[in-house]
Structures are given as C-alpha cells and as structure tokens.
Amino acid sequence: MLVSDFDYELPPELIAQQPLPDRSASRLLHLCSPAGRFHDKHFRDFPDLLRPDDLLVFNNTRVFPARLYGRRAGLKSQPLSPRNPASRDFLHGRVEALLTRQLQHDPNEWECLVRPGRKINIGENLLFGDHDELRAAVLARGPFGERRIRFDPVDDFFARVDRIGHIPLPPYISREDSAADRERYQTVYAHEPGSVAAPTAGLHFTTEILSRIHARGIETAEITLHVGLGTFQPIRTERVEEHLLHSEVYSISEAAAKKIQQARRQSRRIVAIGTTTVRTLEFAANLHGDDLLSGSGEANIFIYPGYNFKIVNALLTNFHLPQSTLLMLVCALGGTENVLAAYRHAVADRYRFYSYGDCMFVEK
C-alpha cells in the first residue's frame, strides 16, 4: 500500500488559523461509510446523531505548554520571542525544545525535538526561561532531530513549565501562540496533563453539548493517551507498511474498562471521540486477545486500511493532513474511497481543516 494513495489537494486558505468563538459552531460532515453517503451538518447536531445505547469514550489528556525557549549554557543570548522571524536565526546559543514524552523510568527525563538540531550535541547543558528557571543536560540524540534530555530536579516541574512554556500550536498555524490558546487549545473535560497536542475532535464539545448527551441517557467513559510524536510524526517511507510509530503513554481505569466491556457484551455501539481514543482502545484490546482490561503503558499501534477493529464502531474526528497516519486510520474505519470522497466534498464546500477546523462523524 502506497503512502501516496492517501493524498488530497487542500487550498492553504482552508487551514483554520483561529478557533471559532463558539466551540460548538463548527460544521460536521456525517459519513455513513457502508453506503458511502455523507451529509452536511453542524456539530450542534451531534447529540441527535447518537443512539440512546451508545457508549462515548473521551481522551481526557490535558495539553501543557511544552514548547520551551532558552539558550545553550555558557553562551549569552537575547530573550526569544516565539514565532518571531528574528528568533528563528538561533544565533548566540538560542534554542527551542518541544517536550514530546516524559520517560517513565525517570520523571526528569524527556524526549524532545530541538532547534537548531545540528548544533545541540550530547553532553551540552540547556537553560530555559528568561531567568534560567530550568536546566537540562542532553543525554542522547535520535535520527530526526530528537534528543533525550534530563532536567535538574526541581520542586514542581510542571508549575515551572506552565510559567515559562508556550502552547505548542501545530506548524500549519502560522502565528504566535496567545494567552487565549491556553484555554481554547484544550478540551473542556481535560484534566490529566501530559500532551503536546490537543485531541482535537474534543475541542468542539461544550458543557451544554455534554449535558444534552447525558440528558439522553447516553453513557460516557474516559481514557488517557498523552499525545506525542506518535500522533503527528510524518511518514518517511513510500510504503505504508514500512512506517513505525513512536510510543505514547496511555492509561485505562478499571471503571472505564468495565463500561467498555459491558457495552461490547451488550452489542452496543462504542463511539470514539478522536483518533487518539481509537488507538488507545485498539492497542489495549490487542494486548489481551481482544479483551480490554484496565492498565497503563505505551501504545504504538499503527492503524491503516485492512485493520480489523476490535472495539470501535464509530468515530468523531477532525480533518487530517494528507498522507498522514491519522488520515489512514480514518480510512481504515470508513473506507479509503468513502473518506477521500468526503474530503474532496469538504474542500469543495469550504470546510475548515485541521486542529481548529471542522469535524467528521464516521459510522462504520
């Protein structure tokens, strides 16, 4: 299977640069995949598209300000202004680090992407914040600009990161992050910090929409997958099957596992809110002969057409990049021809794309 089979044309002006003032005002493209039919709706219609006995599963991860600006120790630099062209020169020892995954064996060790990648070597010390609030040593390097770094222990690491860090908006949003992004690039039900990108399907929900869902008696459950490189890692191979995903930390509580197993026994539909939820549930099911048990670990499942879904029957998701692993996952659930036809319709009808854009509801 070729990566190029999952391409489509997208005019740049359809890439949403700002969120809508009202989360639930987004458009929704409803794809009924068995027949390949799709219908234009709005996200406010989503509760009415659900069945009374559905189980909705949400990813409750919380984005933290994982983009850090600083300098190489021993070299003076001027304070950095994120996404300012002058700061992109990275002169005089200036550095940028995007924390992508906290390593479980040591809470002070992280995998990250750094700039300038070629200049930052193993053994170097990096200082972050205008007043050097955090200090880290570079321990190892990877093939595509990744580094493993270890921070000097501090009393409250996440409090310092929250103070000096910036929300890591995706590169296709061509503006600086703002104070508003700290709230808007976050789901209303997020409470487990650890992600470097939002599970964007959840950005459309409001407390009012959730109340409408609960008022219909529809059951919900929460899992956690901390979004890292595995979600947005580009594919560098020509054939889909040759691509390997980075691992991302996940957790499924005993209460969530019981709800999901009960829904399966009762042949009820399980609706995943976002591709991160799909990957968490399917990875966990594959660990135990299709049974889904509580637990935590690191998920690296790559879902593409031909995959046999064990748990998920329907998916709410945003529109994804061409030739991306996320688009392939949606094609695996909805059918490649159906999904790409829906994408072409969305382009022609001027839907808004990507993280701050509109969404799709895909029914198997």
GIQUILIN-V255552 format. One record per backbone hydrogen bond with DSSP energy under -0.5 kcal/mol. CO is the residue of the C=O (numbers start at 1). NH is the residue of the N-H. E is the energy in kcal/mol with one decimal. If there is no record, write none. Layout:
BEGIN
co & nh & e
CO & NH & E
CO & NH & E
END
This chain:
BEGIN
co & nh & e
1 & 240 & -2.9
2 & 5 & -1.3
3 & 6 & -2.0
4 & 7 & -1.0
6 & 323 & -2.9
11 & 14 & -2.2
12 & 15 & -1.8
14 & 16 & -0.7
14 & 353 & -3.0
21 & 23 & -0.6
22 & 25 & -1.8
23 & 26 & -1.0
24 & 44 & -0.6
26 & 43 & -3.1
27 & 359 & -2.1
28 & 30 & -0.7
28 & 41 & -2.8
29 & 31 & -0.7
29 & 361 & -2.2
30 & 32 & -0.6
30 & 39 & -2.0
31 & 33 & -1.0
31 & 363 & -2.6
32 & 35 & -0.7
32 & 36 & -1.4
32 & 37 & -1.3
37 & 32 & -3.2
39 & 30 & -2.8
39 & 41 & -0.5
41 & 28 & -2.7
42 & 45 & -2.3
43 & 46 & -2.2
45 & 48 & -1.0
45 & 49 & -0.8
46 & 49 & -1.5
46 & 50 & -0.6
47 & 50 & -0.8
51 & 54 & -1.9
54 & 219 & -1.2
55 & 271 & -3.0
56 & 221 & -2.2
57 & 273 & -2.6
58 & 60 & -0.7
58 & 223 & -2.9
60 & 191 & -2.5
60 & 192 & -1.8
62 & 194 & -2.1
62 & 195 & -2.0
64 & 66 & -2.3
66 & 68 & -0.7
66 & 99 & -2.3
67 & 166 & -2.0
68 & 97 & -2.6
69 & 129 & -2.3
70 & 95 & -2.0
71 & 127 & -3.1
72 & 75 & -1.9
80 & 82 & -0.6
81 & 84 & -1.8
83 & 85 & -0.5
84 & 87 & -1.4
84 & 88 & -0.8
85 & 88 & -0.9
86 & 89 & -1.0
87 & 90 & -0.9
91 & 94 & -1.5
93 & 72 & -2.4
95 & 70 & -2.2
96 & 115 & -2.2
97 & 68 & -3.2
97 & 99 & -0.7
98 & 113 & -2.0
101 & 111 & -2.9
103 & 106 & -0.9
106 & 109 & -2.1
108 & 151 & -2.7
109 & 103 & -2.5
110 & 149 & -2.6
111 & 100 & -2.7
111 & 101 & -1.6
112 & 147 & -2.7
113 & 98 & -3.0
115 & 96 & -2.3
116 & 119 & -0.7
116 & 120 & -1.0
119 & 121 & -0.8
121 & 124 & -1.8
124 & 138 & -2.7
125 & 73 & -3.0
126 & 136 & -2.6
127 & 71 & -2.8
128 & 133 & -0.9
128 & 134 & -1.7
129 & 132 & -1.7
134 & 128 & -2.9
135 & 152 & -2.9
136 & 126 & -3.3
137 & 139 & -0.6
137 & 150 & -2.4
138 & 123 & -2.7
140 & 148 & -2.4
142 & 145 & -0.8
145 & 114 & -1.4
146 & 142 & -2.7
147 & 112 & -2.5
147 & 149 & -0.6
148 & 139 & -3.3
148 & 140 & -1.4
149 & 110 & -2.6
150 & 137 & -2.4
156 & 160 & -1.7
157 & 161 & -2.4
158 & 162 & -2.5
159 & 163 & -1.3
160 & 164 & -2.2
161 & 165 & -2.8
166 & 67 & -2.1
167 & 169 & -2.0
170 & 173 & -1.9
172 & 174 & -0.9
173 & 175 & -1.7
178 & 181 & -0.7
178 & 182 & -0.6
179 & 182 & -1.0
180 & 183 & -1.2
180 & 184 & -2.7
181 & 185 & -2.3
184 & 186 & -1.0
187 & 190 & -1.3
191 & 193 & -0.6
192 & 62 & -2.8
195 & 64 & -2.3
198 & 200 & -1.6
199 & 202 & -2.0
200 & 203 & -1.4
201 & 204 & -0.9
202 & 205 & -1.3
206 & 210 & -2.4
207 & 211 & -2.0
208 & 212 & -2.0
209 & 213 & -2.0
210 & 214 & -2.5
211 & 215 & -2.4
212 & 216 & -1.0
213 & 216 & -0.6
213 & 218 & -1.6
214 & 217 & -1.9
219 & 56 & -2.5
221 & 58 & -2.7
223 & 60 & -2.6
224 & 251 & -2.6
225 & 227 & -0.8
227 & 196 & -2.4
228 & 231 & -1.3
228 & 232 & -0.9
229 & 233 & -1.8
234 & 236 & -0.5
238 & 3 & -2.7
239 & 242 & -1.2
240 & 243 & -1.8
248 & 299 & -3.1
249 & 226 & -2.7
250 & 297 & -1.8
251 & 224 & -2.4
252 & 295 & -2.4
253 & 257 & -2.3
254 & 258 & -2.2
255 & 259 & -1.9
256 & 260 & -2.3
257 & 261 & -2.6
258 & 262 & -2.3
259 & 263 & -2.2
260 & 264 & -2.1
261 & 265 & -2.3
262 & 266 & -1.8
263 & 268 & -2.9
264 & 267 & -1.5
269 & 55 & -2.4
269 & 271 & -0.6
270 & 272 & -0.6
270 & 313 & -2.6
270 & 314 & -1.4
271 & 57 & -2.6
272 & 274 & -1.1
272 & 316 & -2.4
274 & 278 & -1.5
275 & 279 & -2.5
276 & 280 & -1.9
277 & 281 & -2.4
278 & 282 & -2.8
279 & 283 & -2.2
280 & 284 & -2.3
281 & 285 & -2.1
282 & 286 & -1.9
283 & 287 & -0.8
284 & 287 & -0.7
284 & 288 & -0.6
285 & 288 & -1.0
285 & 290 & -2.0
286 & 289 & -0.6
288 & 291 & -1.6
291 & 293 & -0.7
295 & 252 & -3.1
297 & 250 & -2.4
299 & 248 & -2.0
301 & 303 & -0.6
302 & 304 & -0.5
304 & 307 & -1.7
307 & 309 & -0.8
313 & 364 & -1.9
314 & 272 & -2.7
315 & 317 & -0.5
315 & 362 & -3.3
316 & 274 & -2.1
317 & 360 & -3.6
319 & 354 & -0.5
321 & 324 & -1.1
324 & 328 & -1.8
325 & 329 & -1.9
326 & 330 & -2.0
327 & 331 & -2.3
328 & 332 & -2.0
329 & 333 & -1.4
330 & 334 & -2.9
331 & 335 & -2.2
335 & 339 & -2.8
336 & 340 & -2.6
337 & 341 & -2.0
338 & 342 & -2.1
339 & 343 & -2.4
340 & 344 & -2.2
341 & 345 & -2.0
342 & 346 & -2.4
343 & 347 & -2.4
344 & 348 & -2.4
345 & 349 & -2.4
346 & 351 & -2.9
347 & 350 & -1.5
352 & 358 & -3.0
353 & 16 & -1.7
354 & 357 & -2.5
358 & 319 & -0.8
359 & 29 & -2.3
360 & 317 & -2.6
360 & 362 & -0.5
361 & 31 & -2.8
361 & 363 & -0.6
362 & 315 & -2.5
362 & 364 & -0.5
363 & 33 & -2.0
END
